[in-house]
């Protein structure tokens, strides 16, 4: 397992970038604009993590800017932690066998979401290429919001 990123939602992307880059010293590694989803993702890394962040895409801070304005309250601006795993099906099965609800099952063999006992959302991503669709995961629907 490998730590990838922590995601936080931001209301003003320019103000947030000024804080995290100019003032705090992080550097922008990559950016993804999604017109259909109406959001921008900006990945930042600390100076000592730049080489790894560029080559391995981790460890990073992901700023998520939703183009439609929204006020985030009650911790809603915190998004999720993300980890890359060797076998997404095995880790999800282990979690399920121990009473953890898989909020977004790994239907595609690539991505799943679970919540910690404290309600922290955790994104689980398959290392490398997605695994082939496998039952029971392939036919599972969402069981909750992540």
N, C-alpha and C positions, 0 to 999 in steps of 0.2 A: 504494500500500500504506500502511496506517496501523496503528500499534501499538495494541492494545486492552488486554490485561491479562496479568499473570503469576498463575498459580494455585499456591497451596500448600495442602496438606492440614493440618488442625489436629486435635489430639486433644481439646482442651478449648476449645470455642468461647468461653465466657465469659472464660476466662483470656487467650485470644488477643485477643479484642476489647478487654479491659482494656489489654493491652500496646500493640496497634496504635493504639487511639483515645486512651485516657487518658494513657498514657505517651509514645507516639511522636507523637501529634498528627494521625493520619489521621482522616477522617470517613466514617461509613457513608453510602453513596449509595443502595444498593438491596439487597434481600434476596429470595431465592427459596427457598421450602421445597418439597421434593418428597417427599410421603409414599410414593408408589409406589417411588421409587428410594432412599428412606430417607437423604436428605442435605439439607443446607442450604448455600446459596451466599450469601456476604456480600461485597459489593463495596465497597472503601474507596478513598478518594482523598486525596491531599495537599492542603493548604490552597490552594496556588497553582494546583491543577488542578481545584478544585471545580466551577467554572462549566462547563468543558469536559466533566468527568466526568458532570455532570447532563444536559447537552444532547446530548452525543455518546456517552455511555456509555464513555468512555475519556479518559485512561489510568487504569487501576485496578489494585488488588491484589485478587485473588479469593481469599477464604478458603473452602475446601471442608471442611465438617464432615460426616463420615459417621456416622450415628446408631449404627451397630453399631461398637463399640470395636475398635480395631486399633492395634497399636504400629507406628509407621513407622520403619524403619531403612534404612541404606544409601542415603539420599537419596530414599526413597520418598515423603517428605512434599512434595517438590517435584513439581508437576504438569506444567505446560506454559506456554509463551508463546503468545499469541494475536495474530494479525494479520488485518486485514480487507483484502480485495483486490478489484480491479475485475472480474476474470474468473478465477474459481476453476479453471475447466477449463484455461485457458491456463497459469496458474502451475503447476498439477499436471503438465501435459504437459511443460513446460520442465524441471521437476525430474526427471521420469521419463526424459526424453531424455538427461539428464546422470547417470543411474545411481542416482538417489534412489528408494528404495522408498516408495510411497504406502501407509502402514500402514492408513489408513482412507480409501478413495477417496471422491470427492465424488458418490456415487450420487444424492443428493438435490439436487445443484446448490447446496448451501448450506454444507457443512462437510466438511473433510478433515483428516487428521493425517499428519504426516511426522516424521522424526527427523533431527536435525543429525548431522554426522559424529561428534560427541561423545556422541550418544545423547539429546540434549535433545529432548523432544517439543514439536512446534509445531502448534497448531491454526490452520487457515486457514479463514476465514469469508467468504462472499460478501457484498460490499457491497450493501445494499438487499435486494430480494426475491431468493429463490433463482432460479437459472437453470433453464430447463426441463431435465428429465432428458435426457441425451445419451449415446449410445454412444461409446466403450466403457465409460464410467463407470457408467452405470445398471445394468449387469449384473455389475459387479465385486463380489466379496465382500471381507471384511476379509482383509488379508494379514499382519496382526500386531496386537499389542495396543498401544494408545497410552497 
